[in-house]
């Protein structure tokens, strides 16, 4: 079976490198590329890839947010994060968002190909460092509940829409406020939830039951 692959990274040279590597394998068909979160979601909905190779940091947001949106619409599509970021918070946020694999840029080419094929086959693929992080995290007790109660009424509304996968423009239109106001509220939410970024805040909100209806 040929694996349909979508490559998402905000650096053209990185995308070209992934394409060159993947196209050397007959079992992988690169069906598209994207540089931003919105482009990634649009391309995934249009192309319906088997696997998305996803970076964490993108032009207009992050890959974690994009993954939440892609997996909500296309649960059969699997997301393999390939990124320089391998700190615990980023790894756990990426996996909680629906990522099914996580390897670091700079890994041997054969490892990247195996990760793509393994992800397509339904495996959870973790590099050695990432596997160590997940194992260490599972060995610790669950953290105390995060302070969702500190959010204002408006922030609760925005968090719910964020967790449902809606971008800033759609949130602004639905609430009748400006995009700048939405961005300011999101910045406050990220701070109050002790999240590393917008994508991590979305994961926290979804874990708390937001965005489900």
C-alpha positions in Angstrom: 0.0 0.0 0.0 1.3 3.5 -0.9 1.4 6.0 2.0 0.0 9.4 1.1 2.1 12.0 2.9 1.5 15.7 3.6 4.6 17.7 4.7 4.0 20.7 7.0 6.9 23.0 7.9 7.4 26.7 7.6 10.9 26.4 6.0 10.9 25.7 2.3 14.3 24.0 2.5 13.1 21.6 5.2 10.0 20.7 3.1 12.2 20.1 0.1 14.5 17.9 2.1 11.6 15.8 3.4 10.1 15.6 -0.1 13.4 14.4 -1.6 13.8 11.8 1.1 10.3 10.5 0.9 10.1 10.5 -2.9 13.1 8.2 -3.0 10.8 5.5 -1.6 8.2 3.9 -3.9 5.9 3.2 -0.9 5.5 6.9 -0.1 3.6 9.4 -2.3 4.0 13.0 -1.3 0.6 14.5 -2.0 1.2 18.1 -0.8 3.0 20.6 1.3 2.0 23.4 3.7 3.8 26.2 5.6 1.2 27.3 8.1 -1.4 25.9 10.4 -4.3 27.1 8.3 -2.7 25.7 5.1 -2.1 22.4 6.9 -5.7 22.0 7.9 -7.0 23.0 4.4 -4.5 20.7 2.7 -5.4 17.8 5.0 -9.1 18.2 4.4 -8.6 18.4 0.7 -6.0 15.7 0.2 -6.9 13.3 3.1 -3.3 12.0 3.6 -2.5 8.9 5.5 0.3 10.7 7.4 1.1 14.3 8.1 4.7 15.2 8.9 4.2 18.2 11.2 6.5 20.8 12.7 5.7 22.4 16.0 6.3 26.0 15.1 4.5 27.3 12.0 3.9 30.7 10.4 0.5 31.5 11.8 0.3 29.3 14.9 1.7 26.0 15.7 1.5 22.4 14.7 -0.1 21.3 17.9 -3.2 23.5 17.2 -3.2 22.3 13.6 -3.1 18.7 14.7 -6.2 19.2 17.0 -8.1 20.6 14.0 -6.9 17.9 11.6 -7.6 15.0 13.9 -11.1 16.4 14.7 -12.0 16.4 11.0 -9.9 13.4 9.9 -9.5 10.9 12.8 -8.0 8.4 10.4 -5.1 10.7 9.4 -2.1 10.2 11.6 0.3 13.0 12.6 4.1 12.5 13.0 5.8 15.4 14.6 9.3 16.0 13.3 10.8 19.0 15.1 13.8 20.4 17.0 11.7 20.8 20.1 11.8 17.8 22.5 11.2 19.3 25.9 8.6 17.5 28.1 5.8 20.0 27.8 6.0 20.1 24.0 6.2 16.4 23.6 3.2 15.7 25.9 1.2 18.5 24.3 1.9 17.1 20.9 0.8 13.6 21.9 -2.2 14.8 23.8 -3.3 16.8 20.7 -3.5 13.5 18.7 0.0 13.1 17.4 0.9 9.5 16.9 4.6 9.9 16.6 7.4 12.3 17.6 11.0 12.3 16.3 13.6 15.0 16.3 15.0 16.7 13.2 18.5 15.5 12.6 17.6 11.9 13.1 19.1 9.5 10.6 17.2 9.4 7.3 16.4 5.7 7.7 14.9 6.5 11.1 12.6 9.1 9.6 11.4 6.8 6.8 10.8 4.0 9.4 8.8 6.6 11.5 6.6 7.6 8.5 5.9 4.0 7.6 5.4 2.9 11.2 3.0 5.8 11.8 1.0 4.9 8.7 0.8 1.3 9.9 -0.7 2.4 13.2 2.3 2.3 15.4 3.1 4.9 18.0 6.6 6.0 17.0 8.8 7.8 19.6 12.5 8.6 19.3 14.7 7.5 22.1 14.8 10.9 23.9 11.0 11.3 23.5 10.4 7.8 24.7 12.4 8.5 27.9 10.3 11.7 28.5 7.0 9.8 28.2 8.2 7.0 30.4 9.4 9.4 33.1 6.1 11.3 32.9 4.0 8.2 33.3 6.0 7.2 36.3 5.0 10.3 38.2 1.7 11.0 39.8 -0.9 13.0 37.9 -0.5 16.8 38.3 -2.9 18.9 40.3 -5.8 20.3 38.3 -4.9 23.4 36.3 -6.6 26.7 37.2 -9.4 26.8 34.7 -11.5 28.5 37.4 -9.3 31.6 37.1 -10.6 32.3 33.6 -13.2 35.1 33.1 -16.5 34.4 31.4 -15.2 35.7 28.1 -12.1 33.6 28.4 -14.1 30.5 29.0 -16.1 31.2 25.8 -12.9 31.7 23.9 -11.3 28.6 25.3 -14.3 26.5 24.3 -14.1 27.8 20.7 -10.4 27.3 20.6 -10.7 23.7 21.8 -13.3 23.2 19.1 -10.6 24.0 16.5 -11.8 27.4 15.4 -9.2 30.0 14.3 -9.0 33.6 15.6 -11.1 35.1 12.8 -14.0 32.7 13.3 -13.9 33.3 17.1 -13.9 37.0 16.6 -16.9 36.8 14.2 -18.9 34.5 16.5 -18.3 36.7 19.6 -18.6 40.0 17.8 -15.2 41.3 18.8 -12.0 42.1 16.9 -9.2 39.7 16.1 -6.9 41.7 18.3 -9.2 41.3 21.2 -9.3 37.6 20.7 -5.5 37.4 20.5 -5.2 39.4 23.7 -7.7 37.0 25.5 -5.8 34.0 24.2 -2.5 35.4 25.5 -4.1 35.8 28.9 -5.5 32.3 28.8 -2.1 30.8 27.9 -0.6 32.6 31.0 -3.4 31.6 33.4 -3.2 27.9 32.3 0.6 27.9 32.6 0.7 26.6 29.0 3.7 26.8 26.8 1.8 28.2 23.9 -1.7 28.4 22.2 -1.6 24.7 21.1 -0.7 23.5 24.6 -3.6 25.6 26.0 -6.0 23.9 23.5 -4.9 20.5 24.7 -5.4 21.5 28.4 -8.9 22.8 27.5 -9.8 19.7 25.7 -8.7 17.5 28.6 -11.0 19.6 30.8 -14.0 18.9 28.5 -14.0 22.1 26.4 -14.8 22.1 22.7 -16.9 19.0 22.7 -20.3 20.5 21.8 
